[in-house]
Amino acid sequence: MNTLKNQDVERVLNILADTYPDAGCALDYGTPYQLLVAVTLSAQTTDKKVNQVTEGLFKLCPTAAEMSEFDNGELERILKPIGMYKNKAKNVINLSRILIEKYGGEVPDDQELLMELPGVGRKTANVVMSVAFGHQRIAVDTHVFRVANRIGLTDEKDVLNTELALMKAIPEDQWTVNHHRLIWHGRNLCSARKPDCEDCPLNGICLKKM
């Protein structure tokens, strides 16, 4: 495996901490339910676009109760700017109904139960578990996958193994915060097509594998 040595992993984590001291969830939400919906909507789009859509949506439907009775066609119209809107609308309404029927409208603090909800995969469940409920998790989105494997924190070909490898490489009490820092690094400097290696604070440590 072509990965960084332990001392270099520690250096990377320290540099990311210094570079992104305020890194956190970029989605706007007020409750665990709103976070769950926002993360579900964020698939294959940007957090900025999701925030633009949910600003009005959460005024109309702030809880699962309102969303479960919301008109599907109207929800599709609201979600159209973020793409995949038909499937996302169906999932959001259906997961809201399940929350009402099974959990009294509350979001369960349980990863397996979250992943049983429509449109909720491992990444979404990890975000909700960490951000809403304070558990240490690493949610691997496109940024985390790219940056972790490019730098050399991991050397994996798929999302799940990248998550598991990061859990071994990073101390458990730092999983959540480094998940956010890797995302911010991917957005700010380590982009997919044109990474800004010249201005990157990890230049000289990074293995630049991708």
Secondary structure, 3 states (H helix, E strand, C coil): CCCCCHHHHHHHHHHHHHHCCCCCCCCCCCCHHHHHHHHHHCCCCCHHHHHHHHHHHHHHCCCHHHHHCCCHHHHHHHHHHHCCHHHHHHHHHHHHHHHHHHHCCCCCCCHHHHHCCCCCCHHHHHHHHHHHCCCCCCCCCHHHHHHHHHHCCCCCCCHHHHHHHHHHHCCHHHHHHHHHHHHHHHHHCCCCCCCCHHHCCCCCCCCCCC
